[in-house]
Amino acid sequence: MAGAGAVELVVLHAKPPTSLAVNMGGPGVPGDVVGLVEEDLRKKAEGVVGKARSLCAANSVEAVVDVVDGEPKHVLCDAVEKHRADLLVVGSQGYGAIRRWHCLGA
């Protein structure tokens, strides 16, 4: 943890459970779609934290960078409590896993 007066930067990507993303597609989603969605969520998470690590390193910023599986609202609330955050900044691409998958023509 950061010392007195120091600032700790925590970059967290909340990777939603595959079941949450797949259930948005309605009942009876084929098993191969579940696998594609899981792979999409994993790749997105890797990309997000990879970019965050690169940006921090390029700017000599120390940060805790992590991916946490779970519903974003719960993951973020837990992280705020765990890190005793004074500020929470939330970003979103605006697409869920199913929509991204569909838009890619898969």
N, CA, C and O atoms as a MOPAC input file, in Angstrom:
PM7 MOZYME 1SCF
protein

 N      0.84100 1    -1.19600 1     0.00000 1
 C      0.00000 1     0.00000 1     0.00000 1
 C      0.87500 1     1.24500 1     0.00000 1
 O      2.02600 1     1.21900 1     0.43500 1
 N      0.31400 1     2.30800 1    -0.48700 1
 C      1.03500 1     3.56600 1    -0.54900 1
 C      1.24000 1     4.12400 1     0.85100 1
 O      0.41300 1     3.92500 1     1.74100 1
 N      2.35200 1     4.82400 1     1.03200 1
 C      2.64100 1     5.43600 1     2.32100 1
 C      1.81400 1     6.69400 1     2.51700 1
 O      1.04500 1     7.08700 1     1.63900 1
 N      1.97800 1     7.33000 1     3.68600 1
 C      1.22800 1     8.54600 1     3.99900 1
 C      1.54000 1     9.61500 1     2.96600 1
 O      2.70700 1     9.90200 1     2.70000 1
 N      0.51600 1    10.19800 1     2.38800 1
 C      0.68300 1    11.25800 1     1.41100 1
 C      0.96200 1    10.75500 1     0.00100 1
 O      0.88200 1    11.53000 1    -0.95300 1
 N      1.28500 1     9.48600 1    -0.15000 1
 C      1.56000 1     8.93200 1    -1.46900 1
 C      0.24400 1     8.55400 1    -2.16300 1
 O     -0.79500 1     8.39000 1    -1.52400 1
 N      0.32500 1     8.42600 1    -3.45600 1
 C     -0.84500 1     8.07300 1    -4.25100 1
 C     -0.61400 1     6.69500 1    -4.85700 1
 O      0.45300 1     6.41900 1    -5.40500 1
 N     -1.60800 1     5.84500 1    -4.75600 1
 C     -1.54200 1     4.52000 1    -5.35700 1
 C     -2.51700 1     4.48300 1    -6.52700 1
 O     -3.69800 1     4.79800 1    -6.37800 1
 N     -2.00700 1     4.09400 1    -7.69000 1
 C     -2.85100 1     3.94500 1    -8.86700 1
 C     -3.17100 1     2.47300 1    -9.04800 1
 O     -2.27500 1     1.63200 1    -9.10900 1
 N     -4.44900 1     2.17500 1    -9.13400 1
 C     -4.90300 1     0.80800 1    -9.37200 1
 C     -5.68900 1     0.82400 1   -10.67700 1
 O     -6.68300 1     1.53800 1   -10.81100 1
 N     -5.22800 1     0.02500 1   -11.63600 1
 C     -5.91600 1    -0.11200 1   -12.91200 1
 C     -6.52100 1    -1.50600 1   -12.91000 1
 O     -5.80500 1    -2.50400 1   -12.83600 1
 N     -7.82100 1    -1.56600 1   -12.99000 1
 C     -8.52500 1    -2.83200 1   -12.84800 1
 C     -9.46700 1    -3.03700 1   -14.02300 1
 O    -10.23500 1    -2.14600 1   -14.38400 1
 N     -9.39600 1    -4.21100 1   -14.60600 1
 C    -10.35700 1    -4.57800 1   -15.64500 1
 C    -11.26600 1    -5.64900 1   -15.06800 1
 O    -10.79700 1    -6.71200 1   -14.66000 1
 N    -12.55800 1    -5.37700 1   -15.03200 1
 C    -13.53600 1    -6.34800 1   -14.54800 1
 C    -13.99300 1    -7.17700 1   -15.74200 1
 O    -14.68500 1    -6.67700 1   -16.62800 1
 N    -13.60000 1    -8.45000 1   -15.75500 1
 C    -13.98600 1    -9.34900 1   -16.84500 1
 C    -15.27700 1   -10.03700 1   -16.44900 1
 O    -15.29100 1   -10.86400 1   -15.53600 1
 N    -16.38100 1    -9.69500 1   -17.14200 1
 C    -17.66200 1   -10.29400 1   -16.75800 1
 C    -17.65500 1   -11.79900 1   -16.97400 1
 O    -16.97400 1   -12.29800 1   -17.87000 1
 N    -18.40100 1   -12.51400 1   -16.16500 1
 C    -18.49200 1   -13.96200 1   -16.35800 1
 C    -19.09100 1   -14.26800 1   -17.73100 1
 O    -19.98000 1   -13.55800 1   -18.20200 1
 N    -18.60400 1   -15.30900 1   -18.35300 1
 C    -19.11500 1   -15.70400 1   -19.66300 1
 C    -20.62000 1   -15.91000 1   -19.61200 1
 O    -21.33200 1   -15.55300 1   -20.55100 1
 N    -21.10100 1   -16.48200 1   -18.52500 1
 C    -22.54000 1   -16.74800 1   -18.40900 1
 C    -23.35500 1   -15.46100 1   -18.49000 1
 O    -24.44900 1   -15.45800 1   -19.05400 1
 N    -22.83600 1   -14.37400 1   -17.93500 1
 C    -23.54400 1   -13.09500 1   -17.98800 1
 C    -23.62800 1   -12.61000 1   -19.42900 1
 O    -24.68700 1   -12.17000 1   -19.87700 1
 N    -22.52800 1   -12.68700 1   -20.14900 1
 C    -22.51500 1   -12.23300 1   -21.53900 1
 C    -23.37300 1   -13.12600 1   -22.42500 1
 O    -24.11000 1   -12.62900 1   -23.27600 1
 N    -23.28400 1   -14.42700 1   -22.23400 1
 C    -24.02600 1   -15.36900 1   -23.07600 1
 C    -25.51900 1   -15.27900 1   -22.80900 1
 O    -26.31000 1   -15.37600 1   -23.74800 1
 N    -25.93100 1   -15.09600 1   -21.55900 1
 C    -27.35500 1   -15.00200 1   -21.23700 1
 C    -28.01500 1   -13.81500 1   -21.91300 1
 O    -29.23000 1   -13.81300 1   -22.11500 1
 N    -27.22600 1   -12.79800 1   -22.26600 1
 C    -27.78000 1   -11.65400 1   -22.98800 1
 C    -28.20200 1   -12.05500 1   -24.39400 1
 O    -29.00600 1   -11.37200 1   -25.02700 1
 N    -27.64900 1   -13.18000 1   -24.88500 1
 C    -27.99500 1   -13.66600 1   -26.21400 1
 C    -29.28300 1   -14.45700 1   -26.24300 1
 O    -29.73800 1   -14.85800 1   -27.31400 1
 N    -29.87300 1   -14.68600 1   -25.10100 1
 C    -31.12800 1   -15.41600 1   -25.03000 1
 C    -30.90500 1   -16.87700 1   -24.70900 1
 O    -29.76600 1   -17.33700 1   -24.62500 1
 N    -31.99600 1   -17.60800 1   -24.52900 1
 C    -31.89000 1   -19.02300 1   -24.17100 1
 C    -31.38900 1   -19.86600 1   -25.34900 1
 O    -31.56300 1   -19.50000 1   -26.51100 1
 N    -30.77600 1   -20.98100 1   -25.02800 1
 C    -30.36100 1   -21.92400 1   -26.05800 1
 C    -29.15600 1   -21.49800 1   -26.87000 1
 O    -29.05200 1   -21.86300 1   -28.04100 1
 N    -28.24400 1   -20.74000 1   -26.28900 1
 C    -27.04700 1   -20.31900 1   -27.00800 1
 C    -26.14500 1   -21.53700 1   -27.20200 1
 O    -25.83500 1   -22.23100 1   -26.23400 1
 N    -25.71700 1   -21.80800 1   -28.45200 1
 C    -24.88700 1   -22.99100 1   -28.72000 1
 C    -23.55900 1   -22.95500 1   -27.96500 1
 O    -23.01100 1   -21.88700 1   -27.69100 1
 N    -23.05000 1   -24.16000 1   -27.63300 1
 C    -21.80400 1   -24.28100 1   -26.87400 1
 C    -20.61100 1   -23.63600 1   -27.55000 1
 O    -19.74400 1   -23.08400 1   -26.87300 1
 N    -20.54900 1   -23.69600 1   -28.89100 1
 C    -19.40300 1   -23.08700 1   -29.57100 1
 C    -19.40200 1   -21.57200 1   -29.40600 1
 O    -18.34100 1   -20.94900 1   -29.40400 1
 N    -20.57800 1   -20.98100 1   -29.26700 1
 C    -20.67300 1   -19.53700 1   -29.03100 1
 C    -20.11200 1   -19.20400 1   -27.65800 1
 O    -19.42600 1   -18.19500 1   -27.49500 1
 N    -20.39700 1   -20.04200 1   -26.67200 1
 C    -19.87900 1   -19.82400 1   -25.31600 1
 C    -18.35600 1   -19.76800 1   -25.35500 1
 O    -17.75500 1   -18.88000 1   -24.75000 1
 N    -17.72900 1   -20.70100 1   -26.05600 1
 C    -16.27600 1   -20.71700 1   -26.17500 1
 C    -15.73700 1   -19.47400 1   -26.85800 1
 O    -14.72400 1   -18.91700 1   -26.43800 1
 N    -16.41700 1   -19.03800 1   -27.91600 1
 C    -15.99400 1   -17.82300 1   -28.62300 1
 C    -16.11900 1   -16.58900 1   -27.73600 1
 O    -15.25200 1   -15.71400 1   -27.74800 1
 N    -17.19700 1   -16.52700 1   -26.97400 1
 C    -17.39600 1   -15.39200 1   -26.07400 1
 C    -16.31600 1   -15.38000 1   -24.99500 1
 O    -15.75100 1   -14.32700 1   -24.69600 1
 N    -16.02400 1   -16.54700 1   -24.40700 1
 C    -14.98300 1   -16.63200 1   -23.37700 1
 C    -13.63900 1   -16.17500 1   -23.93600 1
 O    -12.91500 1   -15.42100 1   -23.28500 1
 N    -13.31000 1   -16.62700 1   -25.12700 1
 C    -12.04400 1   -16.22600 1   -25.76800 1
 C    -12.01900 1   -14.72300 1   -26.03200 1
 O    -10.99300 1   -14.07200 1   -25.83400 1
 N    -13.14600 1   -14.17500 1   -26.47700 1
 C    -13.24200 1   -12.73100 1   -26.72100 1
 C    -13.04200 1   -11.93900 1   -25.42700 1
 O    -12.31300 1   -10.94800 1   -25.40300 1
 N    -13.68900 1   -12.38000 1   -24.36700 1
 C    -13.54500 1   -11.69200 1   -23.08000 1
 C    -12.10800 1   -11.75400 1   -22.56600 1
 O    -11.59200 1   -10.77100 1   -22.03300 1
 N    -11.46400 1   -12.91300 1   -22.72800 1
 C    -10.08100 1   -13.07800 1   -22.28200 1
 C     -9.13700 1   -12.18200 1   -23.08600 1
 O     -8.26900 1   -11.52100 1   -22.51500 1
 N     -9.30900 1   -12.16100 1   -24.41400 1
 C     -8.45600 1   -11.32400 1   -25.26500 1
 C     -8.63200 1    -9.84700 1   -24.95500 1
 O     -7.65900 1    -9.09400 1   -24.90500 1
 N     -9.87400 1    -9.43700 1   -24.74600 1
 C    -10.13100 1    -8.03800 1   -24.41900 1
 C     -9.45600 1    -7.67300 1   -23.10100 1
 O     -8.82900 1    -6.62000 1   -22.99000 1
 N     -9.58600 1    -8.54700 1   -22.10400 1
 C     -8.96100 1    -8.28500 1   -20.80500 1
 C     -7.44300 1    -8.17000 1   -20.95100 1
 O     -6.83500 1    -7.25700 1   -20.39100 1
 N     -6.82700 1    -9.09400 1   -21.70200 1
 C     -5.38000 1    -9.03900 1   -21.91600 1
 C     -4.97600 1    -7.74200 1   -22.61000 1
 O     -3.96900 1    -7.12800 1   -22.25600 1
 N     -5.76500 1    -7.33000 1   -23.59900 1
 C     -5.46700 1    -6.09300 1   -24.31200 1
 C     -5.56500 1    -4.86500 1   -23.42600 1
 O     -4.71800 1    -3.97400 1   -23.48800 1
 N     -6.59400 1    -4.82200 1   -22.60600 1
 C     -6.80100 1    -3.67300 1   -21.72000 1
 C     -5.65800 1    -3.54600 1   -20.71600 1
 O     -5.08400 1    -2.46800 1   -20.55900 1
 N     -5.32800 1    -4.64200 1   -20.03900 1
 C     -4.27000 1    -4.54700 1   -19.02700 1
 C     -2.89500 1    -4.39900 1   -19.68100 1
 O     -2.00500 1    -3.76300 1   -19.11600 1
 N     -2.72000 1    -4.98100 1   -20.86100 1
 C     -1.45700 1    -4.80100 1   -21.57800 1
 C     -1.22000 1    -3.34600 1   -21.93900 1
 O     -0.12000 1    -2.82400 1   -21.75800 1
 N     -2.25100 1    -2.69600 1   -22.44700 1
 C     -2.15100 1    -1.27800 1   -22.79200 1
 C     -1.90900 1    -0.42900 1   -21.54700 1
 O     -1.10900 1     0.50700 1   -21.57400 1
 N     -2.59700 1    -0.75700 1   -20.46200 1
 C     -2.41100 1    -0.00500 1   -19.21100 1
 C     -0.98300 1    -0.14100 1   -18.70900 1
 O     -0.36400 1     0.84600 1   -18.31100 1
 N     -0.45400 1    -1.37500 1   -18.72600 1
 C      0.93000 1    -1.57700 1   -18.28800 1
 C      1.91200 1    -0.79100 1   -19.16300 1
 O      2.85100 1    -0.18000 1   -18.65300 1
 N      1.69200 1    -0.81000 1   -20.47300 1
 C      2.57400 1    -0.09000 1   -21.40100 1
 C      2.53500 1     1.41300 1   -21.14800 1
 O      3.57400 1     2.07200 1   -21.10700 1
 N      1.33300 1     1.94500 1   -20.98000 1
 C      1.20500 1     3.38400 1   -20.72000 1
 C      1.87800 1     3.77800 1   -19.40500 1
 O      2.55800 1     4.80100 1   -19.32700 1
 N      1.68300 1     2.96500 1   -18.38700 1
 C      2.30500 1     3.26000 1   -17.09700 1
 C      3.82600 1     3.20600 1   -17.20600 1
 O      4.51800 1     4.09400 1   -16.70800 1
 N      4.34200 1     2.17200 1   -17.85000 1
 C      5.79700 1     2.02900 1   -18.00000 1
 C      6.37200 1     3.18400 1   -18.81400 1
 O      7.41500 1     3.72800 1   -18.45100 1
 N      5.71600 1     3.56600 1   -19.90000 1
 C      6.19300 1     4.64800 1   -20.75300 1
 C      6.23700 1     5.98300 1   -20.02400 1
 O      7.01300 1     6.87000 1   -20.37900 1
 N      5.39800 1     6.11500 1   -19.00200 1
 C      5.33900 1     7.37300 1   -18.24700 1
 C      5.92600 1     7.24900 1   -16.85100 1
 O      5.71700 1     8.11900 1   -16.00500 1
 N      6.65900 1     6.17300 1   -16.60900 1
 C      7.30300 1     5.92300 1   -15.31000 1
 C      6.32400 1     6.01100 1   -14.14900 1
 O      6.62600 1     6.58200 1   -13.10100 1
 N      5.15700 1     5.43900 1   -14.35400 1
 C      4.11800 1     5.43000 1   -13.32600 1
 C      3.99800 1     4.01400 1   -12.77500 1
 O      3.78500 1     3.06000 1   -13.52300 1
 N      4.13700 1     3.89000 1   -11.46700 1
 C      3.93300 1     2.58500 1   -10.84000 1
 C      2.44100 1     2.40800 1   -10.59000 1
 O      1.76100 1     3.31000 1   -10.10200 1
 N      1.95400 1     1.22800 1   -10.93400 1
 C      0.53100 1     0.96500 1   -10.75500 1
 C      0.30400 1    -0.51300 1   -10.49600 1
 O      1.08600 1    -1.36400 1   -10.92000 1
 N     -0.76000 1    -0.79400 1    -9.80500 1
 C     -1.25900 1    -2.15800 1    -9.65900 1
 C     -2.20600 1    -2.35500 1   -10.83200 1
 O     -3.19800 1    -1.63600 1   -10.95200 1
 N     -1.91500 1    -3.31600 1   -11.69600 1
 C     -2.74000 1    -3.56800 1   -12.87800 1
 C     -3.21000 1    -5.01300 1   -12.80000 1
 O     -2.40300 1    -5.92900 1   -12.64200 1
 N     -4.52800 1    -5.21200 1   -12.91200 1
 C     -5.04700 1    -6.55400 1   -12.71100 1
 C     -6.36300 1    -6.75800 1   -13.46700 1
 O     -7.05200 1    -5.80300 1   -13.82700 1
 N     -6.68600 1    -8.03300 1   -13.69600 1
 C     -7.97500 1    -8.44400 1   -14.23600 1
 C     -8.66600 1    -9.24400 1   -13.13900 1
 O     -8.07000 1   -10.14300 1   -12.54600 1
 N     -9.91000 1    -8.91400 1   -12.87500 1
 C    -10.68700 1    -9.64500 1   -11.87500 1
 C    -11.95300 1   -10.15600 1   -12.54700 1
 O    -12.69900 1    -9.38900 1   -13.15700 1
 N    -12.18600 1   -11.45400 1   -12.42900 1
 C    -13.40200 1   -12.05600 1   -12.98100 1
 C    -14.58500 1   -11.74900 1   -12.08000 1
 O    -14.49200 1   -11.88000 1   -10.86000 1
 N    -15.69200 1   -11.34300 1   -12.67400 1
 C    -16.90700 1   -11.10300 1   -11.90900 1
 C    -17.72600 1    -9.99300 1   -12.53400 1
 O    -17.28800 1    -9.31300 1   -13.46200 1
 N    -18.92100 1    -9.83000 1   -12.00400 1
 C    -19.78200 1    -8.75100 1   -12.47900 1
 C    -19.10800 1    -7.42700 1   -12.18000 1
 O    -18.72300 1    -7.17200 1   -11.03900 1
 N    -18.95800 1    -6.57600 1   -13.19700 1
 C    -18.23700 1    -5.31800 1   -13.00500 1
 C    -18.69700 1    -4.49400 1   -11.80700 1
 O    -17.86700 1    -3.93100 1   -11.09300 1
 N    -20.00600 1    -4.41500 1   -11.57600 1
 C    -20.47400 1    -3.59100 1   -10.45400 1
 C    -19.95300 1    -4.11600 1    -9.12000 1
 O    -19.63700 1    -3.32800 1    -8.22800 1
 N    -19.85900 1    -5.43000 1    -8.97400 1
 C    -19.35600 1    -6.00500 1    -7.72800 1
 C    -17.83400 1    -5.89800 1    -7.64800 1
 O    -17.28400 1    -5.57300 1    -6.59600 1
 N    -17.16300 1    -6.17100 1    -8.75600 1
 C    -15.70100 1    -6.09900 1    -8.79800 1
 C    -15.23300 1    -4.68800 1    -8.44900 1
 O    -14.30800 1    -4.51400 1    -7.65600 1
 N    -15.87000 1    -3.69100 1    -9.03900 1
 C    -15.45000 1    -2.31000 1    -8.80200 1
 C    -15.73900 1    -1.86100 1    -7.37100 1
 O    -14.90700 1    -1.20100 1    -6.74900 1
 N    -16.89300 1    -2.20900 1    -6.85700 1
 C    -17.21200 1    -1.84100 1    -5.46400 1
 C    -16.24600 1    -2.50900 1    -4.49000 1
 O    -15.79200 1    -1.88100 1    -3.53400 1
 N    -15.93100 1    -3.78100 1    -4.73200 1
 C    -14.97600 1    -4.48500 1    -3.87200 1
 C    -13.59600 1    -3.84500 1    -3.94800 1
 O    -12.91500 1    -3.71300 1    -2.93100 1
 N    -13.17700 1    -3.44400 1    -5.15700 1
 C    -11.86100 1    -2.82400 1    -5.32600 1
 C    -11.78600 1    -1.47400 1    -4.61700 1
 O    -10.76100 1    -1.13400 1    -4.02700 1
 N    -12.87000 1    -0.71000 1    -4.67600 1
 C    -12.89900 1     0.58300 1    -3.97500 1
 C    -12.68600 1     0.37200 1    -2.48500 1
 O    -11.91100 1     1.09100 1    -1.85500 1
 N    -13.36900 1    -0.60500 1    -1.92700 1
 C    -13.21500 1    -0.89600 1    -0.50000 1
 C    -11.82100 1    -1.42800 1    -0.18700 1
 O    -11.17800 1    -0.97200 1     0.75700 1
 N    -11.35900 1    -2.38400 1    -0.97000 1
 C    -10.05900 1    -3.01300 1    -0.73200 1
 C     -8.91900 1    -1.99300 1    -0.76400 1
 O     -8.02600 1    -2.02600 1     0.08300 1
 N     -8.95400 1    -1.08800 1    -1.74500 1
 C     -7.86300 1    -0.12300 1    -1.91400 1
 C     -8.15500 1     1.21300 1    -1.24500 1
 O     -7.35400 1     2.14500 1    -1.31700 1
 N     -9.31300 1     1.29400 1    -0.59100 1
 C     -9.71700 1     2.52000 1     0.09500 1
 C     -9.59400 1     3.72100 1    -0.83700 1
 O     -8.98900 1     4.73900 1    -0.50100 1
 N    -10.18800 1     3.56700 1    -2.01700 1
 C    -10.06200 1     4.56100 1    -3.08100 1
 C    -10.78600 1     5.86200 1    -2.74800 1
 O    -11.88500 1     5.86300 1    -2.19500 1
 N    -10.14000 1     6.95800 1    -3.09900 1
 C    -10.75500 1     8.27700 1    -2.98600 1
 C    -11.42700 1     8.68600 1    -4.28900 1
 O    -12.27700 1     9.57700 1    -4.31000 1
 N    -11.03500 1     8.02200 1    -5.37800 1
 C    -11.55900 1     8.36700 1    -6.69100 1
 C    -11.69500 1     7.09700 1    -7.52000 1
 O    -10.79800 1     6.25300 1    -7.52300 1
 N    -12.80500 1     6.96300 1    -8.21600 1
 C    -13.04300 1     5.83500 1    -9.10700 1
 C    -13.35400 1     6.39100 1   -10.48500 1
 O    -14.29300 1     7.16900 1   -10.65100 1
 N    -12.56500 1     5.99200 1   -11.47000 1
 C    -12.79200 1     6.40300 1   -12.85300 1
 C    -13.19800 1     5.15200 1   -13.61800 1
 O    -12.49000 1     4.14600 1   -13.58500 1
 N    -14.32300 1     5.20700 1   -14.30100 1
 C    -14.85200 1     4.04300 1   -15.00000 1
 C    -14.93500 1     4.35800 1   -16.48400 1
 O    -15.42200 1     5.41400 1   -16.88800 1
 N    -14.45200 1     3.43000 1   -17.27800 1
 C    -14.53200 1     3.58700 1   -18.72500 1
 C    -15.22800 1     2.39000 1   -19.32000 1
 O    -15.32100 1     1.33500 1   -18.69300 1
 N    -15.72400 1     2.55700 1   -20.54600 1
 C    -16.40000 1     1.46100 1   -21.22200 1
 C    -16.26400 1     1.65000 1   -22.72300 1
 O    -16.30200 1     2.77100 1   -23.23100 1
 N    -16.10400 1     0.54100 1   -23.41500 1
 C    -16.04800 1     0.57600 1   -24.87500 1
 C    -17.44700 1     0.76200 1   -25.43300 1
 O    -17.61300 1     1.26900 1   -26.54200 1
 N    -18.43800 1     0.36100 1   -24.68400 1
 C    -19.80800 1     0.52100 1   -25.13600 1
 C    -20.40300 1    -0.69700 1   -25.81500 1
 O    -21.55700 1    -0.66400 1   -26.24000 1
 N    -19.62600 1    -1.78200 1   -25.92500 1
 C    -20.13300 1    -3.00800 1   -26.53600 1
 C    -20.00000 1    -4.15100 1   -25.55400 1
 O    -18.98100 1    -4.28400 1   -24.87500 1
 N    -21.02600 1    -4.97200 1   -25.48100 1
 C    -20.92600 1    -6.20600 1   -24.72100 1
 C    -20.25600 1    -7.26500 1   -25.58100 1
 O    -20.08200 1    -7.07000 1   -26.78400 1
 N    -19.88200 1    -8.37600 1   -24.97800 1
 C    -19.17500 1    -9.43300 1   -25.68700 1
 C    -19.98800 1    -9.97500 1   -26.86400 1
 O    -19.42800 1   -10.21500 1   -27.93300 1
 N    -21.28800 1   -10.17000 1   -26.68700 1
 C    -22.12100 1   -10.70700 1   -27.75900 1
 C    -22.18700 1    -9.71100 1   -28.92400 1
 O    -22.06100 1   -10.10600 1   -30.08300 1
 N    -22.37800 1    -8.45900 1   -28.63000 1
 C    -22.46900 1    -7.45800 1   -29.70100 1
 C    -21.14300 1    -7.34800 1   -30.43100 1
 O    -21.12600 1    -7.28000 1   -31.66000 1
 N    -20.02100 1    -7.32800 1   -29.70100 1
 C    -18.70700 1    -7.28000 1   -30.36100 1
 C    -18.54600 1    -8.48700 1   -31.26300 1
 O    -18.09600 1    -8.36400 1   -32.40200 1
 N    -18.91900 1    -9.66900 1   -30.74700 1
 C    -18.79300 1   -10.89100 1   -31.51700 1
 C    -19.63400 1   -10.79700 1   -32.77900 1
 O    -19.17000 1   -11.14300 1   -33.86600 1
 N    -20.87100 1   -10.32800 1   -32.63900 1
 C    -21.78200 1   -10.21100 1   -33.77200 1
 C    -21.25900 1    -9.18600 1   -34.78000 1
 O    -21.31300 1    -9.42800 1   -35.98600 1
 N    -20.75300 1    -8.04600 1   -34.30200 1
 C    -20.26000 1    -6.99400 1   -35.19200 1
 C    -19.02900 1    -7.43800 1   -35.96400 1
 O    -18.77700 1    -6.93600 1   -37.05900 1
 N    -18.26700 1    -8.35800 1   -35.42100 1
 C    -17.08500 1    -8.85600 1   -36.09900 1
 C    -17.44100 1    -9.86100 1   -37.18700 1
 O    -16.57000 1   -10.32000 1   -37.92600 1
 N    -18.71100 1   -10.19800 1   -37.28000 1
 C    -19.17500 1   -11.10200 1   -38.32400 1
 C    -18.90100 1   -12.56800 1   -38.03600 1
 O    -18.92100 1   -13.40300 1   -38.94000 1
 N    -18.64300 1   -12.87500 1   -36.76800 1
 C    -18.36000 1   -14.27200 1   -36.39900 1
 C    -19.58900 1   -15.12200 1   -36.51200 1
 O    -19.53700 1   -16.32200 1   -36.24100 1

